[in-house]
Amino acid sequence: MSDRPAVRVRPAGQQDVRIVWEWANDPGTREHSFDPRPITWDAHHTWWDRQAADPLTTMWIGEVDDERFGFVRFEGDMIVGFISVNVAPDHRSKGLGSALIAGACDADGRNTTALVLPANERSIHAFERASFRREPVDPIPVFGTAALRLVRTRRSAQR
Ligand SMILES: CC(C)(COP(=O)(O)OP(=O)(O)OC[C@H]1O[C@@H](n2cnc3c(N)ncnc32)[C@H](O)[C@@H]1OP(=O)(O)O)[C@@H](O)C(=O)NCCC(=O)NCCS
């Protein structure tokens, strides 16, 4: 039996634009992002509309006890999705992030790649708990920063 918290994963919508922006600007989020600069409301809104219109991008909200606690986005092509995830600051390190990642990957349906800053150990653990496996390759450059690559295939998730 799974020991993950029971989270609900649903598609993100217009009602989530603001809370996702607030979570994105949390200093602990910016610190672990490839571009650590704060995000303006206008830039976020423009970004959101572009994501929502892209057929190869999916966006998800995690809820627990009817409260929103996190956001996941996938972008990529028909075969592989690149994941980004953010959990609300007061909900971190409770097992919710890994449950959200697993649920969103199942909902998205693609094989998934995560690019993570090597110092972000909590994120690496959360992905591993969600059936991602670290690729045995040197860190690859993303926007000039070395990143670890973790991969979750539909097959590995069933093991
Ligand atoms: C990364 C993030 C999504 C993980 O979600 P979370 O709900 O905090 O993670 P979980 O509680 O599900 O799992 C965290 C795991 O890391 C471990 N962990 C927590 N803090 C840690 C630390 N400082 N160092 C190493 N491991 C740590 C936990 O013990 C847990 O492992 P376990 O399940 O084997 O016990 C969330 O912390 C977050 O949004 N952080 C800020 C943004 C970010 O880093 N996004 C990811 C960018 S790639």
PDBQT file of the ligand as one rigid body, heavy atoms in Angstrom, charges set to zero:
ROOT
HETATM    1  C1  LIG A 201      11.219  20.517  -4.600  1.00  0.00    +0.000 C 
HETATM    2  C2  LIG A 201       9.781  20.413  -4.073  1.00  0.00    +0.000 C 
HETATM    3  C3  LIG A 201       8.826  20.424  -5.259  1.00  0.00    +0.000 C 
HETATM    4  C4  LIG A 201       9.649  19.066  -3.340  1.00  0.00    +0.000 C 
HETATM    5  O1  LIG A 201       8.359  18.977  -2.779  1.00  0.00    +0.000 OA
HETATM    6  P1  LIG A 201       8.225  18.622  -1.202  1.00  0.00    +0.000 P 
HETATM    7  O2  LIG A 201       6.787  18.485  -0.917  1.00  0.00    +0.000 OA
HETATM    8  O3  LIG A 201       8.980  19.628  -0.421  1.00  0.00    +0.000 OA
HETATM    9  O4  LIG A 201       8.988  17.228  -1.193  1.00  0.00    +0.000 OA
HETATM   10  P2  LIG A 201       8.598  15.870  -0.447  1.00  0.00    +0.000 P 
HETATM   11  O5  LIG A 201       8.279  16.188   0.972  1.00  0.00    +0.000 OA
HETATM   12  O6  LIG A 201       7.591  15.128  -1.236  1.00  0.00    +0.000 OA
HETATM   13  O7  LIG A 201       9.948  15.045  -0.576  1.00  0.00    +0.000 OA
HETATM   14  C5  LIG A 201      11.166  15.640  -0.217  1.00  0.00    +0.000 C 
HETATM   15  C6  LIG A 201      12.195  14.561   0.015  1.00  0.00    +0.000 C 
HETATM   16  O8  LIG A 201      13.451  15.209   0.220  1.00  0.00    +0.000 OA
HETATM   17  C7  LIG A 201      13.899  14.978   1.542  1.00  0.00    +0.000 C 
HETATM   18  N1  LIG A 201      14.456  16.250   1.975  1.00  0.00    +0.000 N 
HETATM   19  C8  LIG A 201      13.832  17.290   2.515  1.00  0.00    +0.000 A 
HETATM   20  N2  LIG A 201      14.712  18.280   2.751  1.00  0.00    +0.000 NA
HETATM   21  C9  LIG A 201      15.915  17.840   2.324  1.00  0.00    +0.000 A 
HETATM   22  C10 LIG A 201      17.219  18.379   2.281  1.00  0.00    +0.000 A 
HETATM   23  N3  LIG A 201      17.465  19.612   2.732  1.00  0.00    +0.000 N 
HETATM   24  N4  LIG A 201      18.208  17.636   1.771  1.00  0.00    +0.000 NA
HETATM   25  C11 LIG A 201      17.979  16.391   1.319  1.00  0.00    +0.000 A 
HETATM   26  N5  LIG A 201      16.757  15.823   1.328  1.00  0.00    +0.000 NA
HETATM   27  C12 LIG A 201      15.742  16.544   1.823  1.00  0.00    +0.000 A 
HETATM   28  C13 LIG A 201      12.696  14.542   2.336  1.00  0.00    +0.000 C 
HETATM   29  O9  LIG A 201      13.067  13.733   3.419  1.00  0.00    +0.000 OA
HETATM   30  C14 LIG A 201      11.929  13.775   1.275  1.00  0.00    +0.000 C 
HETATM   31  O10 LIG A 201      12.497  12.488   1.053  1.00  0.00    +0.000 OA
HETATM   32  P3  LIG A 201      11.772  11.173   1.620  1.00  0.00    +0.000 P 
HETATM   33  O11 LIG A 201      10.384  11.197   1.045  1.00  0.00    +0.000 OA
HETATM   34  O12 LIG A 201      12.596  10.060   1.088  1.00  0.00    +0.000 OA
HETATM   35  O13 LIG A 201      11.784  11.337   3.105  1.00  0.00    +0.000 OA
HETATM   36  C15 LIG A 201       9.431  21.581  -3.094  1.00  0.00    +0.000 C 
HETATM   37  O14 LIG A 201      10.262  21.512  -1.947  1.00  0.00    +0.000 OA
HETATM   38  C16 LIG A 201       9.576  22.940  -3.742  1.00  0.00    +0.000 C 
HETATM   39  O15 LIG A 201       8.647  23.418  -4.371  1.00  0.00    +0.000 OA
HETATM   40  N6  LIG A 201      10.751  23.588  -3.572  1.00  0.00    +0.000 N 
HETATM   41  C17 LIG A 201      11.006  24.915  -4.133  1.00  0.00    +0.000 C 
HETATM   42  C18 LIG A 201      10.986  24.923  -5.656  1.00  0.00    +0.000 C 
HETATM   43  C19 LIG A 201      11.850  23.843  -6.251  1.00  0.00    +0.000 C 
HETATM   44  O16 LIG A 201      12.946  23.531  -5.799  1.00  0.00    +0.000 OA
HETATM   45  N7  LIG A 201      11.318  23.255  -7.340  1.00  0.00    +0.000 N 
HETATM   46  C20 LIG A 201      11.970  22.178  -8.051  1.00  0.00    +0.000 C 
HETATM   47  C21 LIG A 201      12.893  22.727  -9.073  1.00  0.00    +0.000 C 
HETATM   48  S1  LIG A 201      13.629  21.387  -9.986  1.00  0.00    +0.000 SA
ENDROOT
TORSDOF 0
